[in-house]
């Protein structure tokens, strides 16, 4: 199975789903990664604030940041190669890049709405993120 890593800019928590304003794209990514994980597909996600050493350890990502800066993150890496920068993959791109059926990530609007209602943020103490 292909290995995907997502190198994200600095955020207050590992998912970026904290605070009062939740970015819908970060919510989509968290939902996609949760769905993939339940189906046995692991995608590792690194946040510059929480895992800076991962950015140093990956030579391609380190060089990318040195040339382009952190404003061009996220960087999506599949099997050691940077394949997308500056945005997250669409659901179709996740399927294609990981070599999985597109039905694996069939959109379910109710699931996203349920996640928004159930989410209390990222668990930052009293809503106070770093």
CNS distance restraints for C-alpha pairs under 8 A (distance, minus, plus):
assign (resid   1 and name CA) (resid  98 and name CA) 7.39 0.50 0.50
assign (resid   1 and name CA) (resid  99 and name CA) 7.80 0.50 0.50
assign (resid   2 and name CA) (resid  78 and name CA) 6.79 0.50 0.50
assign (resid   2 and name CA) (resid  79 and name CA) 6.12 0.50 0.50
assign (resid   2 and name CA) (resid  97 and name CA) 7.91 0.50 0.50
assign (resid   2 and name CA) (resid  98 and name CA) 5.57 0.50 0.50
assign (resid   2 and name CA) (resid  99 and name CA) 7.30 0.50 0.50
assign (resid   3 and name CA) (resid  42 and name CA) 7.61 0.50 0.50
assign (resid   3 and name CA) (resid  43 and name CA) 6.85 0.50 0.50
assign (resid   3 and name CA) (resid  78 and name CA) 5.54 0.50 0.50
assign (resid   3 and name CA) (resid  79 and name CA) 5.25 0.50 0.50
assign (resid   3 and name CA) (resid  98 and name CA) 7.38 0.50 0.50
assign (resid   4 and name CA) (resid  42 and name CA) 7.71 0.50 0.50
assign (resid   4 and name CA) (resid  43 and name CA) 5.14 0.50 0.50
assign (resid   4 and name CA) (resid  44 and name CA) 6.50 0.50 0.50
assign (resid   4 and name CA) (resid  76 and name CA) 7.10 0.50 0.50
assign (resid   4 and name CA) (resid  77 and name CA) 5.55 0.50 0.50
assign (resid   4 and name CA) (resid  78 and name CA) 4.44 0.50 0.50
assign (resid   4 and name CA) (resid  79 and name CA) 6.54 0.50 0.50
assign (resid   4 and name CA) (resid  98 and name CA) 7.33 0.50 0.50
assign (resid   5 and name CA) (resid  43 and name CA) 5.74 0.50 0.50
assign (resid   5 and name CA) (resid  44 and name CA) 4.76 0.50 0.50
assign (resid   5 and name CA) (resid  45 and name CA) 5.72 0.50 0.50
assign (resid   5 and name CA) (resid  46 and name CA) 7.48 0.50 0.50
assign (resid   5 and name CA) (resid  76 and name CA) 5.97 0.50 0.50
assign (resid   5 and name CA) (resid  77 and name CA) 5.09 0.50 0.50
assign (resid   5 and name CA) (resid  78 and name CA) 6.49 0.50 0.50
assign (resid   6 and name CA) (resid  43 and name CA) 7.45 0.50 0.50
assign (resid   6 and name CA) (resid  44 and name CA) 6.23 0.50 0.50
assign (resid   6 and name CA) (resid  45 and name CA) 4.63 0.50 0.50
assign (resid   6 and name CA) (resid  46 and name CA) 6.00 0.50 0.50
assign (resid   6 and name CA) (resid  74 and name CA) 6.67 0.50 0.50
assign (resid   6 and name CA) (resid  75 and name CA) 5.95 0.50 0.50
assign (resid   6 and name CA) (resid  76 and name CA) 4.76 0.50 0.50
assign (resid   6 and name CA) (resid  77 and name CA) 6.33 0.50 0.50
assign (resid   7 and name CA) (resid  45 and name CA) 6.17 0.50 0.50
assign (resid   7 and name CA) (resid  46 and name CA) 4.89 0.50 0.50
assign (resid   7 and name CA) (resid  47 and name CA) 6.14 0.50 0.50
assign (resid   7 and name CA) (resid  48 and name CA) 7.33 0.50 0.50
assign (resid   7 and name CA) (resid  55 and name CA) 7.36 0.50 0.50
assign (resid   7 and name CA) (resid  61 and name CA) 7.88 0.50 0.50
assign (resid   7 and name CA) (resid  73 and name CA) 6.89 0.50 0.50
assign (resid   7 and name CA) (resid  74 and name CA) 5.34 0.50 0.50
assign (resid   7 and name CA) (resid  75 and name CA) 5.09 0.50 0.50
assign (resid   7 and name CA) (resid  76 and name CA) 6.38 0.50 0.50
assign (resid   7 and name CA) (resid  77 and name CA) 7.87 0.50 0.50
assign (resid   8 and name CA) (resid  45 and name CA) 7.39 0.50 0.50
assign (resid   8 and name CA) (resid  46 and name CA) 5.94 0.50 0.50
assign (resid   8 and name CA) (resid  47 and name CA) 4.80 0.50 0.50
assign (resid   8 and name CA) (resid  48 and name CA) 6.16 0.50 0.50
assign (resid   8 and name CA) (resid  73 and name CA) 5.60 0.50 0.50
assign (resid   8 and name CA) (resid  74 and name CA) 4.36 0.50 0.50
assign (resid   8 and name CA) (resid  75 and name CA) 6.65 0.50 0.50
assign (resid   9 and name CA) (resid  47 and name CA) 5.89 0.50 0.50
assign (resid   9 and name CA) (resid  48 and name CA) 5.32 0.50 0.50
assign (resid   9 and name CA) (resid  49 and name CA) 7.59 0.50 0.50
assign (resid   9 and name CA) (resid  70 and name CA) 6.34 0.50 0.50
assign (resid   9 and name CA) (resid  71 and name CA) 7.48 0.50 0.50
assign (resid   9 and name CA) (resid  73 and name CA) 5.58 0.50 0.50
assign (resid   9 and name CA) (resid  74 and name CA) 6.18 0.50 0.50
assign (resid  10 and name CA) (resid  47 and name CA) 5.68 0.50 0.50
assign (resid  10 and name CA) (resid  48 and name CA) 4.51 0.50 0.50
assign (resid  10 and name CA) (resid  49 and name CA) 4.64 0.50 0.50
assign (resid  10 and name CA) (resid  50 and name CA) 7.74 0.50 0.50
assign (resid  11 and name CA) (resid  15 and name CA) 7.62 0.50 0.50
assign (resid  11 and name CA) (resid  16 and name CA) 5.46 0.50 0.50
assign (resid  11 and name CA) (resid  47 and name CA) 6.66 0.50 0.50
assign (resid  11 and name CA) (resid  48 and name CA) 7.37 0.50 0.50
assign (resid  11 and name CA) (resid  49 and name CA) 6.22 0.50 0.50
assign (resid  12 and name CA) (resid  16 and name CA) 6.13 0.50 0.50
assign (resid  12 and name CA) (resid  18 and name CA) 7.22 0.50 0.50
assign (resid  12 and name CA) (resid  49 and name CA) 7.39 0.50 0.50
assign (resid  12 and name CA) (resid 129 and name CA) 5.44 0.50 0.50
assign (resid  12 and name CA) (resid 130 and name CA) 5.28 0.50 0.50
assign (resid  13 and name CA) (resid  17 and name CA) 7.32 0.50 0.50
assign (resid  13 and name CA) (resid  18 and name CA) 6.99 0.50 0.50
assign (resid  13 and name CA) (resid  47 and name CA) 7.99 0.50 0.50
assign (resid  13 and name CA) (resid  49 and name CA) 7.91 0.50 0.50
assign (resid  13 and name CA) (resid  50 and name CA) 7.46 0.50 0.50
assign (resid  13 and name CA) (resid 122 and name CA) 6.61 0.50 0.50
assign (resid  13 and name CA) (resid 124 and name CA) 7.66 0.50 0.50
assign (resid  13 and name CA) (resid 129 and name CA) 7.12 0.50 0.50
assign (resid  13 and name CA) (resid 130 and name CA) 7.71 0.50 0.50
assign (resid  14 and name CA) (resid  46 and name CA) 7.55 0.50 0.50
assign (resid  14 and name CA) (resid  47 and name CA) 6.03 0.50 0.50
assign (resid  14 and name CA) (resid  50 and name CA) 6.77 0.50 0.50
assign (resid  14 and name CA) (resid 122 and name CA) 7.88 0.50 0.50
assign (resid  15 and name CA) (resid  26 and name CA) 7.08 0.50 0.50
assign (resid  15 and name CA) (resid  30 and name CA) 6.87 0.50 0.50
assign (resid  15 and name CA) (resid 122 and name CA) 7.07 0.50 0.50
assign (resid  16 and name CA) (resid  22 and name CA) 7.88 0.50 0.50
assign (resid  16 and name CA) (resid  23 and name CA) 7.94 0.50 0.50
assign (resid  16 and name CA) (resid  26 and name CA) 6.60 0.50 0.50
assign (resid  16 and name CA) (resid 122 and name CA) 7.39 0.50 0.50
assign (resid  17 and name CA) (resid  22 and name CA) 5.61 0.50 0.50
assign (resid  17 and name CA) (resid  23 and name CA) 7.15 0.50 0.50
assign (resid  17 and name CA) (resid  26 and name CA) 6.81 0.50 0.50
assign (resid  17 and name CA) (resid  27 and name CA) 6.81 0.50 0.50
assign (resid  17 and name CA) (resid 121 and name CA) 5.47 0.50 0.50
assign (resid  17 and name CA) (resid 122 and name CA) 5.51 0.50 0.50
assign (resid  18 and name CA) (resid  22 and name CA) 6.68 0.50 0.50
assign (resid  18 and name CA) (resid 120 and name CA) 7.95 0.50 0.50
assign (resid  18 and name CA) (resid 121 and name CA) 4.35 0.50 0.50
assign (resid  18 and name CA) (resid 122 and name CA) 4.88 0.50 0.50
assign (resid  18 and name CA) (resid 123 and name CA) 7.49 0.50 0.50
assign (resid  18 and name CA) (resid 124 and name CA) 7.09 0.50 0.50
assign (resid  18 and name CA) (resid 127 and name CA) 7.06 0.50 0.50
assign (resid  18 and name CA) (resid 129 and name CA) 7.06 0.50 0.50
assign (resid  19 and name CA) (resid 121 and name CA) 6.45 0.50 0.50
assign (resid  19 and name CA) (resid 127 and name CA) 5.91 0.50 0.50
assign (resid  19 and name CA) (resid 128 and name CA) 7.40 0.50 0.50
assign (resid  19 and name CA) (resid 129 and name CA) 7.13 0.50 0.50
assign (resid  22 and name CA) (resid  26 and name CA) 7.59 0.50 0.50
assign (resid  22 and name CA) (resid  27 and name CA) 7.22 0.50 0.50
assign (resid  23 and name CA) (resid  27 and name CA) 6.40 0.50 0.50
assign (resid  24 and name CA) (resid  28 and name CA) 6.13 0.50 0.50
assign (resid  25 and name CA) (resid  29 and name CA) 6.21 0.50 0.50
assign (resid  26 and name CA) (resid  30 and name CA) 6.15 0.50 0.50
assign (resid  27 and name CA) (resid  31 and name CA) 6.14 0.50 0.50
assign (resid  27 and name CA) (resid 112 and name CA) 7.81 0.50 0.50
assign (resid  28 and name CA) (resid  32 and name CA) 6.06 0.50 0.50
assign (resid  28 and name CA) (resid 112 and name CA) 7.35 0.50 0.50
assign (resid  29 and name CA) (resid  33 and name CA) 6.05 0.50 0.50
assign (resid  29 and name CA) (resid  88 and name CA) 7.61 0.50 0.50
assign (resid  30 and name CA) (resid  34 and name CA) 6.02 0.50 0.50
assign (resid  31 and name CA) (resid  35 and name CA) 6.09 0.50 0.50
assign (resid  31 and name CA) (resid 112 and name CA) 7.11 0.50 0.50
assign (resid  31 and name CA) (resid 115 and name CA) 7.97 0.50 0.50
assign (resid  32 and name CA) (resid  36 and name CA) 6.11 0.50 0.50
assign (resid  32 and name CA) (resid  91 and name CA) 7.62 0.50 0.50
assign (resid  32 and name CA) (resid 105 and name CA) 6.90 0.50 0.50
assign (resid  33 and name CA) (resid  37 and name CA) 5.99 0.50 0.50
assign (resid  33 and name CA) (resid  42 and name CA) 7.70 0.50 0.50
assign (resid  33 and name CA) (resid  43 and name CA) 6.68 0.50 0.50
assign (resid  34 and name CA) (resid  38 and name CA) 6.27 0.50 0.50
assign (resid  35 and name CA) (resid  39 and name CA) 6.51 0.50 0.50
assign (resid  35 and name CA) (resid 105 and name CA) 7.23 0.50 0.50
assign (resid  36 and name CA) (resid  40 and name CA) 6.34 0.50 0.50
assign (resid  36 and name CA) (resid  41 and name CA) 4.94 0.50 0.50
assign (resid  36 and name CA) (resid  42 and name CA) 6.64 0.50 0.50
assign (resid  36 and name CA) (resid  43 and name CA) 7.79 0.50 0.50
assign (resid  36 and name CA) (resid 104 and name CA) 7.54 0.50 0.50
assign (resid  36 and name CA) (resid 105 and name CA) 7.66 0.50 0.50
assign (resid  37 and name CA) (resid  41 and name CA) 5.06 0.50 0.50
assign (resid  37 and name CA) (resid  42 and name CA) 5.40 0.50 0.50
assign (resid  37 and name CA) (resid  43 and name CA) 7.61 0.50 0.50
assign (resid  46 and name CA) (resid  50 and name CA) 7.29 0.50 0.50
assign (resid  46 and name CA) (resid  51 and name CA) 5.81 0.50 0.50
assign (resid  46 and name CA) (resid  54 and name CA) 7.07 0.50 0.50
assign (resid  47 and name CA) (resid  51 and name CA) 5.62 0.50 0.50
assign (resid  47 and name CA) (resid  52 and name CA) 7.30 0.50 0.50
assign (resid  48 and name CA) (resid  52 and name CA) 4.90 0.50 0.50
assign (resid  48 and name CA) (resid  55 and name CA) 7.16 0.50 0.50
assign (resid  51 and name CA) (resid  55 and name CA) 7.34 0.50 0.50
assign (resid  52 and name CA) (resid  56 and name CA) 6.74 0.50 0.50
assign (resid  53 and name CA) (resid  57 and name CA) 6.04 0.50 0.50
assign (resid  54 and name CA) (resid  58 and name CA) 6.23 0.50 0.50
assign (resid  55 and name CA) (resid  59 and name CA) 7.82 0.50 0.50
assign (resid  55 and name CA) (resid  61 and name CA) 6.09 0.50 0.50
assign (resid  55 and name CA) (resid  62 and name CA) 5.62 0.50 0.50
assign (resid  56 and name CA) (resid  61 and name CA) 7.63 0.50 0.50
assign (resid  56 and name CA) (resid  62 and name CA) 5.44 0.50 0.50
assign (resid  57 and name CA) (resid  62 and name CA) 7.48 0.50 0.50
assign (resid  58 and name CA) (resid  62 and name CA) 6.02 0.50 0.50
assign (resid  59 and name CA) (resid  63 and name CA) 6.02 0.50 0.50
assign (resid  60 and name CA) (resid  64 and name CA) 6.06 0.50 0.50
assign (resid  60 and name CA) (resid  80 and name CA) 7.87 0.50 0.50
assign (resid  60 and name CA) (resid  81 and name CA) 7.44 0.50 0.50
assign (resid  60 and name CA) (resid  82 and name CA) 7.24 0.50 0.50
assign (resid  61 and name CA) (resid  65 and name CA) 6.17 0.50 0.50
assign (resid  61 and name CA) (resid  75 and name CA) 7.34 0.50 0.50
assign (resid  61 and name CA) (resid  82 and name CA) 7.51 0.50 0.50
assign (resid  62 and name CA) (resid  66 and name CA) 6.24 0.50 0.50
assign (resid  63 and name CA) (resid  67 and name CA) 6.20 0.50 0.50
assign (resid  64 and name CA) (resid  68 and name CA) 5.79 0.50 0.50
assign (resid  64 and name CA) (resid  69 and name CA) 7.32 0.50 0.50
assign (resid  65 and name CA) (resid  69 and name CA) 4.44 0.50 0.50
assign (resid  65 and name CA) (resid  70 and name CA) 5.66 0.50 0.50
assign (resid  65 and name CA) (resid  72 and name CA) 7.77 0.50 0.50
assign (resid  68 and name CA) (resid  72 and name CA) 6.36 0.50 0.50
assign (resid  71 and name CA) (resid  86 and name CA) 7.61 0.50 0.50
assign (resid  72 and name CA) (resid  85 and name CA) 6.29 0.50 0.50
assign (resid  72 and name CA) (resid  86 and name CA) 4.59 0.50 0.50
assign (resid  73 and name CA) (resid  85 and name CA) 6.01 0.50 0.50
assign (resid  73 and name CA) (resid  86 and name CA) 4.89 0.50 0.50
assign (resid  73 and name CA) (resid  87 and name CA) 7.10 0.50 0.50
assign (resid  74 and name CA) (resid  85 and name CA) 5.66 0.50 0.50
assign (resid  74 and name CA) (resid  86 and name CA) 5.23 0.50 0.50
assign (resid  74 and name CA) (resid  87 and name CA) 5.79 0.50 0.50
assign (resid  74 and name CA) (resid  88 and name CA) 6.71 0.50 0.50
assign (resid  75 and name CA) (resid  82 and name CA) 6.57 0.50 0.50
assign (resid  75 and name CA) (resid  83 and name CA) 7.63 0.50 0.50
assign (resid  75 and name CA) (resid  84 and name CA) 5.87 0.50 0.50
assign (resid  75 and name CA) (resid  85 and name CA) 4.42 0.50 0.50
assign (resid  75 and name CA) (resid  86 and name CA) 6.52 0.50 0.50
assign (resid  75 and name CA) (resid  87 and name CA) 7.51 0.50 0.50
assign (resid  75 and name CA) (resid  88 and name CA) 7.98 0.50 0.50
assign (resid  76 and name CA) (resid  82 and name CA) 5.68 0.50 0.50
assign (resid  76 and name CA) (resid  83 and name CA) 5.77 0.50 0.50
assign (resid  76 and name CA) (resid  84 and name CA) 5.08 0.50 0.50
assign (resid  76 and name CA) (resid  85 and name CA) 6.22 0.50 0.50
assign (resid  76 and name CA) (resid  88 and name CA) 7.35 0.50 0.50
assign (resid  76 and name CA) (resid  89 and name CA) 7.88 0.50 0.50
assign (resid  77 and name CA) (resid  81 and name CA) 5.21 0.50 0.50
assign (resid  77 and name CA) (resid  82 and name CA) 4.29 0.50 0.50
assign (resid  77 and name CA) (resid  83 and name CA) 5.76 0.50 0.50
assign (resid  77 and name CA) (resid  84 and name CA) 7.34 0.50 0.50
assign (resid  78 and name CA) (resid  82 and name CA) 6.48 0.50 0.50
assign (resid  78 and name CA) (resid  83 and name CA) 6.66 0.50 0.50
assign (resid  78 and name CA) (resid  97 and name CA) 7.22 0.50 0.50
assign (resid  78 and name CA) (resid  98 and name CA) 7.90 0.50 0.50
assign (resid  84 and name CA) (resid  88 and name CA) 7.42 0.50 0.50
assign (resid  84 and name CA) (resid  89 and name CA) 7.27 0.50 0.50
assign (resid  89 and name CA) (resid  93 and name CA) 5.38 0.50 0.50
assign (resid  89 and name CA) (resid  94 and name CA) 5.88 0.50 0.50
assign (resid  90 and name CA) (resid  94 and name CA) 6.23 0.50 0.50
assign (resid  91 and name CA) (resid  95 and name CA) 6.36 0.50 0.50
assign (resid  91 and name CA) (resid 102 and name CA) 7.72 0.50 0.50
assign (resid  91 and name CA) (resid 105 and name CA) 6.30 0.50 0.50
assign (resid  92 and name CA) (resid  96 and name CA) 6.16 0.50 0.50
assign (resid  92 and name CA) (resid 102 and name CA) 6.26 0.50 0.50
assign (resid  92 and name CA) (resid 105 and name CA) 7.99 0.50 0.50
assign (resid  93 and name CA) (resid  97 and name CA) 5.78 0.50 0.50
assign (resid  94 and name CA) (resid  98 and name CA) 5.93 0.50 0.50
assign (resid  95 and name CA) (resid  99 and name CA) 5.73 0.50 0.50
assign (resid  95 and name CA) (resid 100 and name CA) 4.94 0.50 0.50
assign (resid  95 and name CA) (resid 101 and name CA) 6.04 0.50 0.50
assign (resid  95 and name CA) (resid 102 and name CA) 5.28 0.50 0.50
assign (resid  95 and name CA) (resid 104 and name CA) 7.60 0.50 0.50
assign (resid  95 and name CA) (resid 105 and name CA) 7.47 0.50 0.50
assign (resid  96 and name CA) (resid 100 and name CA) 6.59 0.50 0.50
assign (resid  96 and name CA) (resid 101 and name CA) 7.94 0.50 0.50
assign (resid  96 and name CA) (resid 102 and name CA) 7.68 0.50 0.50
assign (resid 100 and name CA) (resid 104 and name CA) 7.05 0.50 0.50
assign (resid 102 and name CA) (resid 106 and name CA) 6.67 0.50 0.50
assign (resid 108 and name CA) (resid 112 and name CA) 6.88 0.50 0.50
assign (resid 109 and name CA) (resid 113 and name CA) 6.31 0.50 0.50
assign (resid 110 and name CA) (resid 114 and name CA) 6.00 0.50 0.50
assign (resid 111 and name CA) (resid 115 and name CA) 6.17 0.50 0.50
assign (resid 112 and name CA) (resid 116 and name CA) 6.36 0.50 0.50
assign (resid 113 and name CA) (resid 117 and name CA) 6.36 0.50 0.50
assign (resid 114 and name CA) (resid 118 and name CA) 6.12 0.50 0.50
assign (resid 115 and name CA) (resid 119 and name CA) 5.76 0.50 0.50
assign (resid 121 and name CA) (resid 127 and name CA) 7.37 0.50 0.50
assign (resid 123 and name CA) (resid 127 and name CA) 7.31 0.50 0.50
assign (resid 124 and name CA) (resid 128 and name CA) 5.75 0.50 0.50
assign (resid 124 and name CA) (resid 129 and name CA) 5.36 0.50 0.50
assign (resid 125 and name CA) (resid 129 and name CA) 7.19 0.50 0.50
